Amino acid sequence: MTNSTDSCKLLTEQEVADILGLSCKTLQQWRYLKKNLAYHKIGKIVRYRLEDINTYINGNLVPAER
């Protein structure tokens, strides 16, 4: 179970890349292309909320056909 502190945790680009199995370069391209992965920009620093990462993952579920 995720508590409110975990869902508000800000992750670095490298942490998100590791979670999604992507490179940081891919995340940078996604930001440039304005892909569906939400992020926060604090000055020059880019951070992602764990809640947004989970939403992105769940939103890209392709159900199995029966």
C-alpha positions in Angstrom: 0.0 0.0 0.0 1.3 3.4 -0.9 1.0 6.2 1.7 0.7 9.9 0.8 4.4 10.5 1.5 5.4 7.9 -1.1 3.0 9.3 -3.7 4.4 12.8 -3.4 8.1 11.7 -3.5 10.0 13.3 -6.3 12.2 11.0 -8.3 15.2 11.9 -10.4 15.5 11.3 -14.1 17.8 8.3 -13.5 15.5 6.8 -10.9 12.6 7.0 -13.4 14.7 5.6 -16.2 15.6 2.6 -14.0 11.9 2.0 -13.1 10.8 2.1 -16.7 13.8 0.4 -18.1 14.6 3.3 -20.4 17.6 5.6 -20.8 17.7 9.2 -19.5 18.1 10.2 -23.2 14.7 8.7 -23.9 13.1 10.6 -21.1 14.7 13.8 -22.3 13.2 13.1 -25.8 9.8 12.4 -24.3 9.9 15.8 -22.5 10.9 17.6 -25.7 8.2 15.8 -27.7 5.7 16.4 -24.8 4.9 12.7 -24.4 2.3 11.6 -21.8 4.6 11.3 -18.9 4.1 14.2 -16.5 7.1 15.9 -14.8 7.9 18.9 -12.7 10.5 21.4 -13.5 12.0 23.3 -10.5 14.4 25.8 -12.0 16.6 23.7 -14.2 15.9 20.5 -12.2 13.5 17.9 -13.6 11.7 15.6 -11.2 8.9 13.1 -11.5 6.3 12.1 -8.9 6.0 8.4 -8.2 2.2 8.8 -8.5 2.6 10.1 -12.0 4.9 7.2 -13.0 2.4 4.7 -11.7 -0.5 6.5 -13.6 1.6 6.4 -16.8 2.3 2.7 -16.4 -1.3 1.8 -15.6 -2.5 3.9 -18.5 -0.4 2.0 -21.0 -1.8 -1.4 -20.1 -2.7 -3.5 -23.1 -5.2 -6.2 -22.0 -4.8 -9.8 -23.2 -7.2 -10.9 -25.8 -9.4 -14.0 -25.0 
